Every structure is written in structure tokens, then in C-alpha cells.
């Protein structure tokens, strides 16, 4: 069953789209956290939580 789904995804081009999305996501992240301004690192969220107390 899973092989059939994989073959269908390859034929329809969905695998390429999925790989592109993964590459984009991985390109927006490095060892220091997110590299784009619209995403938050955990230290940002922790600072927000501390201010709310």
C-alpha cells in the first residue's frame, strides 16, 4: 500500500513539492535557531513568558 502511494506521489510531482518544502524549511534554520524574522527561537518565547508574570 505504501509503495503504491509513493509511486503515485512520484508520478504526480508531489514528491518534488515535498522535497522543495523541506529544503526551504531547512534553509531557514541553522544551529543558532531560525534565520528569518517571522519565526521565533525558544529564547524569544521564554523572554515573553517571563515578562507576562
mmCIF file of the N, C-alpha and C atoms, coordinates in Angstrom:
data_MODEL
# 
_entry.id   MODEL 
# 
loop_
_atom_site.group_PDB 
_atom_site.id 
_atom_site.type_symbol 
_atom_site.label_atom_id 
_atom_site.label_alt_id 
_atom_site.label_comp_id 
_atom_site.label_asym_id 
_atom_site.label_entity_id 
_atom_site.label_seq_id 
_atom_site.pdbx_PDB_ins_code 
_atom_site.Cartn_x 
_atom_site.Cartn_y 
_atom_site.Cartn_z 
_atom_site.occupancy 
_atom_site.B_iso_or_equiv 
_atom_site.pdbx_formal_charge 
_atom_site.auth_seq_id 
_atom_site.auth_comp_id 
_atom_site.auth_asym_id 
_atom_site.auth_atom_id 
_atom_site.pdbx_PDB_model_num 
ATOM 1   N N  . UNK A 1 1  ? 0.817  -1.184 0.000   1.00 0.00 ? 1  UNK A N  1 
ATOM 2   C CA . UNK A 1 1  ? 0.000  0.000  0.000   1.00 0.00 ? 1  UNK A CA 1 
ATOM 3   C C  . UNK A 1 1  ? 0.866  1.255  0.000   1.00 0.00 ? 1  UNK A C  1 
ATOM 4   N N  . UNK A 1 2  ? 1.887  1.294  0.839   1.00 0.00 ? 2  UNK A N  1 
ATOM 5   C CA . UNK A 1 2  ? 2.737  2.487  0.916   1.00 0.00 ? 2  UNK A CA 1 
ATOM 6   C C  . UNK A 1 2  ? 3.555  2.677  -0.353  1.00 0.00 ? 2  UNK A C  1 
ATOM 7   N N  . UNK A 1 3  ? 3.967  1.586  -0.968  1.00 0.00 ? 3  UNK A N  1 
ATOM 8   C CA . UNK A 1 3  ? 4.725  1.687  -2.218  1.00 0.00 ? 3  UNK A CA 1 
ATOM 9   C C  . UNK A 1 3  ? 3.846  2.296  -3.301  1.00 0.00 ? 3  UNK A C  1 
ATOM 10  N N  . UNK A 1 4  ? 2.585  1.904  -3.335  1.00 0.00 ? 4  UNK A N  1 
ATOM 11  C CA . UNK A 1 4  ? 1.665  2.475  -4.324  1.00 0.00 ? 4  UNK A CA 1 
ATOM 12  C C  . UNK A 1 4  ? 1.501  3.971  -4.108  1.00 0.00 ? 4  UNK A C  1 
ATOM 13  N N  . UNK A 1 5  ? 1.393  4.391  -2.853  1.00 0.00 ? 5  UNK A N  1 
ATOM 14  C CA . UNK A 1 5  ? 1.262  5.816  -2.544  1.00 0.00 ? 5  UNK A CA 1 
ATOM 15  C C  . UNK A 1 5  ? 2.523  6.571  -2.960  1.00 0.00 ? 5  UNK A C  1 
ATOM 16  N N  . UNK A 1 6  ? 3.684  5.983  -2.723  1.00 0.00 ? 6  UNK A N  1 
ATOM 17  C CA . UNK A 1 6  ? 4.937  6.609  -3.116  1.00 0.00 ? 6  UNK A CA 1 
ATOM 18  C C  . UNK A 1 6  ? 5.017  6.744  -4.627  1.00 0.00 ? 6  UNK A C  1 
ATOM 19  N N  . UNK A 1 7  ? 4.664  5.704  -5.344  1.00 0.00 ? 7  UNK A N  1 
ATOM 20  C CA . UNK A 1 7  ? 4.704  5.761  -6.806  1.00 0.00 ? 7  UNK A CA 1 
ATOM 21  C C  . UNK A 1 7  ? 3.736  6.818  -7.346  1.00 0.00 ? 7  UNK A C  1 
ATOM 22  N N  . UNK A 1 8  ? 2.566  6.905  -6.746  1.00 0.00 ? 8  UNK A N  1 
ATOM 23  C CA . UNK A 1 8  ? 1.595  7.917  -7.168  1.00 0.00 ? 8  UNK A CA 1 
ATOM 24  C C  . UNK A 1 8  ? 2.143  9.321  -6.902  1.00 0.00 ? 8  UNK A C  1 
ATOM 25  N N  . UNK A 1 9  ? 2.758  9.515  -5.743  1.00 0.00 ? 9  UNK A N  1 
ATOM 26  C CA . UNK A 1 9  ? 3.323  10.818 -5.398  1.00 0.00 ? 9  UNK A CA 1 
ATOM 27  C C  . UNK A 1 9  ? 4.449  11.194 -6.348  1.00 0.00 ? 9  UNK A C  1 
ATOM 28  N N  . UNK A 1 10 ? 5.260  10.219 -6.735  1.00 0.00 ? 10 UNK A N  1 
ATOM 29  C CA . UNK A 1 10 ? 6.341  10.496 -7.694  1.00 0.00 ? 10 UNK A CA 1 
ATOM 30  C C  . UNK A 1 10 ? 5.775  10.873 -9.052  1.00 0.00 ? 10 UNK A C  1 
ATOM 31  N N  . UNK A 1 11 ? 4.773  10.143 -9.507  1.00 0.00 ? 11 UNK A N  1 
ATOM 32  C CA . UNK A 1 11 ? 4.182  10.406 -10.824 1.00 0.00 ? 11 UNK A CA 1 
ATOM 33  C C  . UNK A 1 11 ? 3.448  11.740 -10.870 1.00 0.00 ? 11 UNK A C  1 
ATOM 34  N N  . UNK A 1 12 ? 2.825  12.123 -9.771  1.00 0.00 ? 12 UNK A N  1 
ATOM 35  C CA . UNK A 1 12 ? 2.051  13.367 -9.761  1.00 0.00 ? 12 UNK A CA 1 
ATOM 36  C C  . UNK A 1 12 ? 2.922  14.593 -9.506  1.00 0.00 ? 12 UNK A C  1 
ATOM 37  N N  . UNK A 1 13 ? 4.165  14.392 -9.100  1.00 0.00 ? 13 UNK A N  1 
ATOM 38  C CA . UNK A 1 13 ? 5.055  15.505 -8.809  1.00 0.00 ? 13 UNK A CA 1 
ATOM 39  C C  . UNK A 1 13 ? 5.010  15.961 -7.362  1.00 0.00 ? 13 UNK A C  1 
ATOM 40  N N  . UNK A 1 14 ? 4.226  15.291 -6.537  1.00 0.00 ? 14 UNK A N  1 
ATOM 41  C CA . UNK A 1 14 ? 4.103  15.685 -5.140  1.00 0.00 ? 14 UNK A CA 1 
ATOM 42  C C  . UNK A 1 14 ? 5.417  15.506 -4.377  1.00 0.00 ? 14 UNK A C  1 
ATOM 43  N N  . UNK A 1 15 ? 6.198  14.506 -4.736  1.00 0.00 ? 15 UNK A N  1 
ATOM 44  C CA . UNK A 1 15 ? 7.466  14.264 -4.045  1.00 0.00 ? 15 UNK A CA 1 
ATOM 45  C C  . UNK A 1 15 ? 8.397  15.460 -4.239  1.00 0.00 ? 15 UNK A C  1 
ATOM 46  N N  . UNK A 1 16 ? 8.438  15.991 -5.434  1.00 0.00 ? 16 UNK A N  1 
ATOM 47  C CA . UNK A 1 16 ? 9.269  17.168 -5.698  1.00 0.00 ? 16 UNK A CA 1 
ATOM 48  C C  . UNK A 1 16 ? 8.823  18.371 -4.892  1.00 0.00 ? 16 UNK A C  1 
ATOM 49  N N  . UNK A 1 17 ? 7.510  18.557 -4.777  1.00 0.00 ? 17 UNK A N  1 
ATOM 50  C CA . UNK A 1 17 ? 6.985  19.668 -3.986  1.00 0.00 ? 17 UNK A CA 1 
ATOM 51  C C  . UNK A 1 17 ? 7.330  19.496 -2.505  1.00 0.00 ? 17 UNK A C  1 
ATOM 52  N N  . UNK A 1 18 ? 7.203  18.267 -2.019  1.00 0.00 ? 18 UNK A N  1 
ATOM 53  C CA . UNK A 1 18 ? 7.526  17.996 -0.620  1.00 0.00 ? 18 UNK A CA 1 
ATOM 54  C C  . UNK A 1 18 ? 9.012  18.217 -0.341  1.00 0.00 ? 18 UNK A C  1 
ATOM 55  N N  . UNK A 1 19 ? 9.857  17.760 -1.242  1.00 0.00 ? 19 UNK A N  1 
ATOM 56  C CA . UNK A 1 19 ? 11.296 17.965 -1.071  1.00 0.00 ? 19 UNK A CA 1 
ATOM 57  C C  . UNK A 1 19 ? 11.637 19.445 -1.099  1.00 0.00 ? 19 UNK A C  1 
ATOM 58  N N  . UNK A 1 20 ? 10.972 20.195 -1.962  1.00 0.00 ? 20 UNK A N  1 
ATOM 59  C CA . UNK A 1 20 ? 11.196 21.634 -2.020  1.00 0.00 ? 20 UNK A CA 1 
ATOM 60  C C  . UNK A 1 20 ? 10.810 22.323 -0.724  1.00 0.00 ? 20 UNK A C  1 
ATOM 61  N N  . UNK A 1 21 ? 9.695  21.906 -0.135  1.00 0.00 ? 21 UNK A N  1 
ATOM 62  C CA . UNK A 1 21 ? 9.265  22.490 1.128   1.00 0.00 ? 21 UNK A CA 1 
ATOM 63  C C  . UNK A 1 21 ? 10.270 22.188 2.239   1.00 0.00 ? 21 UNK A C  1 
ATOM 64  N N  . UNK A 1 22 ? 10.774 20.957 2.275   1.00 0.00 ? 22 UNK A N  1 
ATOM 65  C CA . UNK A 1 22 ? 11.765 20.579 3.291   1.00 0.00 ? 22 UNK A CA 1 
ATOM 66  C C  . UNK A 1 22 ? 13.037 21.396 3.111   1.00 0.00 ? 22 UNK A C  1 
ATOM 67  N N  . UNK A 1 23 ? 13.499 21.557 1.886   1.00 0.00 ? 23 UNK A N  1 
ATOM 68  C CA . UNK A 1 23 ? 14.706 22.345 1.624   1.00 0.00 ? 23 UNK A CA 1 
ATOM 69  C C  . UNK A 1 23 ? 14.517 23.792 2.055   1.00 0.00 ? 23 UNK A C  1 
ATOM 70  N N  . UNK A 1 24 ? 13.332 24.354 1.790   1.00 0.00 ? 24 UNK A N  1 
ATOM 71  C CA . UNK A 1 24 ? 13.044 25.729 2.189   1.00 0.00 ? 24 UNK A CA 1 
ATOM 72  C C  . UNK A 1 24 ? 13.069 25.855 3.713   1.00 0.00 ? 24 UNK A C  1 
ATOM 73  N N  . UNK A 1 25 ? 12.416 24.927 4.398   1.00 0.00 ? 25 UNK A N  1 
ATOM 74  C CA . UNK A 1 25 ? 12.383 24.962 5.862   1.00 0.00 ? 25 UNK A CA 1 
ATOM 75  C C  . UNK A 1 25 ? 13.779 24.806 6.450   1.00 0.00 ? 25 UNK A C  1 
ATOM 76  N N  . UNK A 1 26 ? 14.553 23.888 5.916   1.00 0.00 ? 26 UNK A N  1 
ATOM 77  C CA . UNK A 1 26 ? 15.905 23.677 6.428   1.00 0.00 ? 26 UNK A CA 1 
ATOM 78  C C  . UNK A 1 26 ? 16.804 24.869 6.129   1.00 0.00 ? 26 UNK A C  1 
ATOM 79  N N  . UNK A 1 27 ? 16.530 25.581 5.048   1.00 0.00 ? 27 UNK A N  1 
ATOM 80  C CA . UNK A 1 27 ? 17.304 26.763 4.705   1.00 0.00 ? 27 UNK A CA 1 
ATOM 81  C C  . UNK A 1 27 ? 17.024 27.936 5.630   1.00 0.00 ? 27 UNK A C  1 
ATOM 82  N N  . UNK A 1 28 ? 15.904 27.907 6.336   1.00 0.00 ? 28 UNK A N  1 
ATOM 83  C CA . UNK A 1 28 ? 15.529 28.990 7.236   1.00 0.00 ? 28 UNK A CA 1 
ATOM 84  C C  . UNK A 1 28 ? 15.946 28.706 8.677   1.00 0.00 ? 28 UNK A C  1 
ATOM 85  N N  . UNK A 1 29 ? 16.736 27.676 8.894   1.00 0.00 ? 29 UNK A N  1 
ATOM 86  C CA . UNK A 1 29 ? 17.120 27.268 10.239  1.00 0.00 ? 29 UNK A CA 1 
ATOM 87  C C  . UNK A 1 29 ? 18.586 26.873 10.242  1.00 0.00 ? 29 UNK A C  1 
ATOM 88  N N  . UNK A 1 30 ? 19.301 27.214 11.314  1.00 0.00 ? 30 UNK A N  1 
ATOM 89  C CA . UNK A 1 30 ? 20.680 26.761 11.467  1.00 0.00 ? 30 UNK A CA 1 
ATOM 90  C C  . UNK A 1 30 ? 20.909 26.369 12.923  1.00 0.00 ? 30 UNK A C  1 
ATOM 91  N N  . UNK A 1 31 ? 22.133 26.134 13.317  1.00 0.00 ? 31 UNK A N  1 
ATOM 92  C CA . UNK A 1 31 ? 22.418 25.680 14.680  1.00 0.00 ? 31 UNK A CA 1 
ATOM 93  C C  . UNK A 1 31 ? 22.075 26.719 15.736  1.00 0.00 ? 31 UNK A C  1 
ATOM 94  N N  . UNK A 1 32 ? 21.970 27.981 15.346  1.00 0.00 ? 32 UNK A N  1 
ATOM 95  C CA . UNK A 1 32 ? 21.636 29.045 16.292  1.00 0.00 ? 32 UNK A CA 1 
ATOM 96  C C  . UNK A 1 32 ? 20.139 29.315 16.371  1.00 0.00 ? 32 UNK A C  1 
ATOM 97  N N  . UNK A 1 33 ? 19.347 28.660 15.535  1.00 0.00 ? 33 UNK A N  1 
ATOM 98  C CA . UNK A 1 33 ? 17.896 28.856 15.536  1.00 0.00 ? 33 UNK A CA 1 
ATOM 99  C C  . UNK A 1 33 ? 17.412 29.338 14.184  1.00 0.00 ? 33 UNK A C  1 
ATOM 100 N N  . UNK A 1 34 ? 16.242 29.950 14.196  1.00 0.00 ? 34 UNK A N  1 
ATOM 101 C CA . UNK A 1 34 ? 15.636 30.415 12.946  1.00 0.00 ? 34 UNK A CA 1 
ATOM 102 C C  . UNK A 1 34 ? 16.406 31.611 12.406  1.00 0.00 ? 34 UNK A C  1 
ATOM 103 N N  . UNK A 1 35 ? 16.525 31.686 11.101  1.00 0.00 ? 35 UNK A N  1 
ATOM 104 C CA . UNK A 1 35 ? 17.269 32.771 10.470  1.00 0.00 ? 35 UNK A CA 1 
ATOM 105 C C  . UNK A 1 35 ? 16.344 33.787 9.810   1.00 0.00 ? 35 UNK A C  1 
ATOM 106 N N  . UNK A 1 36 ? 15.044 33.574 9.856   1.00 0.00 ? 36 UNK A N  1 
ATOM 107 C CA . UNK A 1 36 ? 14.086 34.502 9.252   1.00 0.00 ? 36 UNK A CA 1 
ATOM 108 C C  . UNK A 1 36 ? 13.366 35.255 10.375  1.00 0.00 ? 36 UNK A C  1 
ATOM 109 N N  . UNK A 1 37 ? 12.997 36.507 10.146  1.00 0.00 ? 37 UNK A N  1 
ATOM 110 C CA . UNK A 1 37 ? 12.445 37.319 11.238  1.00 0.00 ? 37 UNK A CA 1 
ATOM 111 C C  . UNK A 1 37 ? 11.031 36.946 11.682  1.00 0.00 ? 37 UNK A C  1 
ATOM 112 N N  . UNK A 1 38 ? 10.278 36.201 10.868  1.00 0.00 ? 38 UNK A N  1 
ATOM 113 C CA . UNK A 1 38 ? 8.899  35.911 11.243  1.00 0.00 ? 38 UNK A CA 1 
ATOM 114 C C  . UNK A 1 38 ? 8.741  34.652 12.093  1.00 0.00 ? 38 UNK A C  1 
ATOM 115 N N  . UNK A 1 39 ? 9.836  33.980 12.439  1.00 0.00 ? 39 UNK A N  1 
ATOM 116 C CA . UNK A 1 39 ? 9.778  32.786 13.286  1.00 0.00 ? 39 UNK A CA 1 
ATOM 117 C C  . UNK A 1 39 ? 10.522 33.060 14.588  1.00 0.00 ? 39 UNK A C  1 
ATOM 118 N N  . UNK A 1 40 ? 10.121 32.404 15.675  1.00 0.00 ? 40 UNK A N  1 
ATOM 119 C CA . UNK A 1 40 ? 10.671 32.657 16.995  1.00 0.00 ? 40 UNK A CA 1 
ATOM 120 C C  . UNK A 1 40 ? 11.565 31.522 17.444  1.00 0.00 ? 40 UNK A C  1 
ATOM 121 N N  . UNK A 1 41 ? 12.651 31.864 18.110  1.00 0.00 ? 41 UNK A N  1 
ATOM 122 C CA . UNK A 1 41 ? 13.501 30.882 18.773  1.00 0.00 ? 41 UNK A CA 1 
ATOM 123 C C  . UNK A 1 41 ? 12.968 30.675 20.188  1.00 0.00 ? 41 UNK A C  1 
ATOM 124 N N  . UNK A 1 42 ? 13.350 29.613 20.841  1.00 0.00 ? 42 UNK A N  1 
ATOM 125 C CA . UNK A 1 42 ? 12.838 29.334 22.180  1.00 0.00 ? 42 UNK A CA 1 
ATOM 126 C C  . UNK A 1 42 ? 13.255 30.394 23.188  1.00 0.00 ? 42 UNK A C  1 
ATOM 127 N N  . UNK A 1 43 ? 14.410 31.015 23.003  1.00 0.00 ? 43 UNK A N  1 
ATOM 128 C CA . UNK A 1 43 ? 14.812 32.063 23.942  1.00 0.00 ? 43 UNK A CA 1 
ATOM 129 C C  . UNK A 1 43 ? 13.898 33.281 23.828  1.00 0.00 ? 43 UNK A C  1 
ATOM 130 N N  . UNK A 1 44 ? 13.387 33.562 22.643  1.00 0.00 ? 44 UNK A N  1 
ATOM 131 C CA . UNK A 1 44 ? 12.440 34.655 22.476  1.00 0.00 ? 44 UNK A CA 1 
ATOM 132 C C  . UNK A 1 44 ? 11.146 34.366 23.223  1.00 0.00 ? 44 UNK A C  1 
ATOM 133 N N  . UNK A 1 45 ? 10.644 33.144 23.114  1.00 0.00 ? 45 UNK A N  1 
ATOM 134 C CA . UNK A 1 45 ? 9.395  32.771 23.768  1.00 0.00 ? 45 UNK A CA 1 
ATOM 135 C C  . UNK A 1 45 ? 9.570  32.776 25.281  1.00 0.00 ? 45 UNK A C  1 
ATOM 136 N N  . UNK A 1 46 ? 10.691 32.286 25.766  1.00 0.00 ? 46 UNK A N  1 
ATOM 137 C CA . UNK A 1 46 ? 10.947 32.290 27.207  1.00 0.00 ? 46 UNK A CA 1 
ATOM 138 C C  . UNK A 1 46 ? 10.990 33.710 27.750  1.00 0.00 ? 46 UNK A C  1 
ATOM 139 N N  . UNK A 1 47 ? 11.561 34.637 27.021  1.00 0.00 ? 47 UNK A N  1 
ATOM 140 C CA . UNK A 1 47 ? 11.602 36.031 27.461  1.00 0.00 ? 47 UNK A CA 1 
ATOM 141 C C  . UNK A 1 47 ? 10.198 36.602 27.531  1.00 0.00 ? 47 UNK A C  1 
ATOM 142 N N  . UNK A 1 48 ? 9.347  36.248 26.591  1.00 0.00 ? 48 UNK A N  1 
ATOM 143 C CA . UNK A 1 48 ? 7.958  36.709 26.595  1.00 0.00 ? 48 UNK A CA 1 
ATOM 144 C C  . UNK A 1 48 ? 7.211  36.153 27.798  1.00 0.00 ? 48 UNK A C  1 
ATOM 145 N N  . UNK A 1 49 ? 7.421  34.883 28.093  1.00 0.00 ? 49 UNK A N  1 
ATOM 146 C CA . UNK A 1 49 ? 6.729  34.250 29.211  1.00 0.00 ? 49 UNK A CA 1 
ATOM 147 C C  . UNK A 1 49 ? 7.159  34.878 30.529  1.00 0.00 ? 49 UNK A C  1 
ATOM 148 N N  . UNK A 1 50 ? 8.428  35.250 30.665  1.00 0.00 ? 50 UNK A N  1 
ATOM 149 C CA . UNK A 1 50 ? 8.928  35.854 31.905  1.00 0.00 ? 50 UNK A CA 1 
ATOM 150 C C  . UNK A 1 50 ? 8.325  37.245 32.109  1.00 0.00 ? 50 UNK A C  1 
ATOM 151 N N  . UNK A 1 51 ? 8.140  37.988 31.006  1.00 0.00 ? 51 UNK A N  1 
ATOM 152 C CA . UNK A 1 51 ? 7.571  39.330 31.117  1.00 0.00 ? 51 UNK A CA 1 
ATOM 153 C C  . UNK A 1 51 ? 6.094  39.274 31.523  1.00 0.00 ? 51 UNK A C  1 
ATOM 154 N N  . UNK A 1 52 ? 5.393  38.213 31.170  1.00 0.00 ? 52 UNK A N  1 
ATOM 155 C CA . UNK A 1 52 ? 3.961  38.107 31.445  1.00 0.00 ? 52 UNK A CA 1 
ATOM 156 C C  . UNK A 1 52 ? 3.636  37.811 32.896  1.00 0.00 ? 52 UNK A C  1 
ATOM 157 N N  . UNK A 1 53 ? 4.598  37.441 33.683  1.00 0.00 ? 53 UNK A N  1 
ATOM 158 C CA . UNK A 1 53 ? 4.337  37.081 35.094  1.00 0.00 ? 53 UNK A CA 1 
ATOM 159 C C  . UNK A 1 53 ? 4.081  38.275 35.954  1.00 0.00 ? 53 UNK A C  1 
# 
